[in-house]
Amino acid sequence: MNIKILKHWLIREALLHWRMRRNVINASLFFLMIMVLFPMGFEADPALAKKVLPGLFWIAALFAYFLSANVLFQHEYDDGVLTSWLLDSYPTHVRVRIKLMVYWLVYCLPLVIFCFVVGTLFDLQMHEEFILMLGLACGTPTIAALSAFSSVFGIGYKQHGVFTALIVLPLTLPILVFGGGILVHALEGISVKGNLAALLAIAILAFWGMPYAIASVIRVGVADVGR
């Protein structure tokens, strides 16, 4: 694979997200709003807040990614880019993998930064915040891949996001279990290596296999809508 072409694809994806920076801001604010407003809904009990934090954090990150993925492939379809992907000599799954990589980085970085805000609100120690960010880096690639897989269904049609999200959401349960368990173990002083290894293994499998599935759905979707 030509390095110049890969660089061109990376720059293109970065520019697309810059043009759609409102989506990045909205998803980040959605995540931050949940994490800031939720503690105000119950009495000031730091111990109770720490108990609900692991699940709350991962659910907020999950929905932030799913909300931002609605238009992930829609612009390419509207501009006819998806059709050119299928006709190009380069495999479609390579382009999808580049798109997933940039998508994950763009939306993961704000969440990592907001970890410090979340840690302050929930009175986390520095090493607990570090473990939270490490778990986020290992778990969100799978969430990004599943969000992209959800968004690619029904390309060219409107009002398909909620239905397809309900189909894909059950696949995120392992991420919620292992991701939430990381912070729980950290708060209890238990080793988190097992959870981190599980999240990392799932992320590697997702980033390897999901582009093939997305490319297949794109091929079927473009052909079906084009009839």
Secondary structure by P-SEA (a helix, b strand, c coil): ccaaaaaaaaaaaaaaaaaaaaaaaaaaaaaaaaaaaaaacccccaaaaaaaaaaaaaaaaaaaaaaaacccaaaaaaaaaaaaaaaccccaaaaaaaaaaaaaaaaaaaaaaaaaaaaaaacccaaaaaaaaaaaaacaaaaaaaaaaaaacccccccaaaaaaaaacccaaaaaaaaaaaaaaaaacccaaaaaaaaaaaaaaaaacaaaaaaaaaaaaaaaaac
